[in-house]
Amino acid sequence: MVREVDMRTFAAAHRDGAIVVDVREPYEYVTGHVPGAEAVPMRAVHTRLGDLPRNRPIYVICASGNRSLTAASWMASAGIEAYSVAGGTGAWASAGGPLVTGATRS
């Protein structure tokens, strides 16, 4: 079962150094992403499962929360403690969260 977290929970985890995986397409990621988020487009999630840590929770984010639910489900099936961020990057920005532009995580 996929676990979904609200923006307050995600913001607290982010402040504490959470691992964030952004599953949007590269053109979406570069226009604005959560600081520190690693870009892993949906099409690459299955091939990257072995690269993801299993000793810490992973917060999966997309634009609105739909793709992240699917990706978090795939991760959970692989034994990863994954949480989908409800509302996605749009809710993060609406709540006043900072966005970083560009192709590299920061």
C-alpha positions in Angstrom: 0.0 0.0 0.0 1.3 3.4 -0.9 1.6 6.0 1.8 0.9 9.6 1.0 2.1 12.5 3.1 0.7 16.0 3.3 2.6 19.1 2.6 3.3 19.8 6.3 4.8 16.4 6.9 6.9 16.7 3.7 8.1 20.2 4.6 9.3 18.9 8.0 11.0 15.9 6.4 12.6 18.2 3.8 14.0 20.4 6.5 15.5 17.4 8.1 17.3 16.4 5.0 14.9 13.9 3.4 15.7 12.1 0.2 13.4 13.5 -2.5 12.9 12.0 -5.9 11.1 14.0 -8.6 9.5 11.8 -11.2 8.4 14.5 -13.6 9.8 14.8 -17.1 13.1 16.7 -17.5 11.5 19.7 -19.1 9.2 20.0 -16.0 12.1 19.5 -13.5 14.2 22.3 -15.0 11.5 24.8 -14.8 11.3 24.5 -11.0 11.9 21.7 -8.5 12.2 21.2 -4.7 15.8 22.0 -3.6 17.8 18.8 -3.4 15.3 16.7 -5.4 16.9 14.1 -7.7 15.4 13.9 -11.1 14.3 10.3 -12.0 11.6 10.5 -14.7 8.8 8.0 -14.5 10.1 6.1 -17.4 13.4 5.5 -15.6 12.1 4.5 -12.1 12.1 0.8 -12.8 15.7 0.9 -14.0 16.8 3.0 -11.1 15.2 1.0 -8.3 18.5 -0.7 -7.5 20.2 2.7 -7.0 17.8 4.0 -4.4 18.6 3.6 -0.7 16.7 1.2 1.4 17.8 2.5 4.7 16.0 5.8 4.6 12.5 6.9 3.5 12.2 8.4 0.1 9.7 11.2 -0.7 8.4 11.0 -4.3 7.1 14.1 -5.9 5.6 15.1 -9.3 3.5 18.0 -10.5 0.3 17.2 -8.6 0.6 13.9 -6.8 -0.6 11.4 -9.4 2.6 10.1 -10.9 4.3 10.1 -7.5 1.6 7.7 -6.2 2.4 5.3 -9.0 6.2 5.6 -8.6 6.0 5.3 -4.8 4.0 2.1 -5.3 6.7 0.7 -7.6 9.3 1.6 -5.0 7.3 0.1 -2.1 7.0 -3.2 -4.1 10.8 -3.2 -4.4 11.2 -2.9 -0.6 11.8 0.8 -0.4 10.1 3.0 2.2 8.5 5.4 -0.2 6.0 8.2 0.4 4.1 10.1 -2.3 3.9 13.9 -1.7 0.2 14.9 -1.9 -0.3 17.9 -4.2 3.2 17.6 -5.6 5.5 20.5 -6.6 2.4 22.7 -7.3 1.3 22.4 -3.6 4.9 22.9 -2.5 5.2 26.2 -4.4 1.7 27.3 -3.3 2.7 26.7 0.3 5.7 29.0 -0.2 8.3 26.3 -0.6 11.3 27.4 -2.7 11.9 26.2 -6.2 15.2 25.8 -7.9 15.5 26.0 -11.7 18.0 24.2 -13.9 19.0 20.7 -14.7 21.0 19.8 -11.7 19.7 19.2 -8.2 20.7 21.8 -5.7 
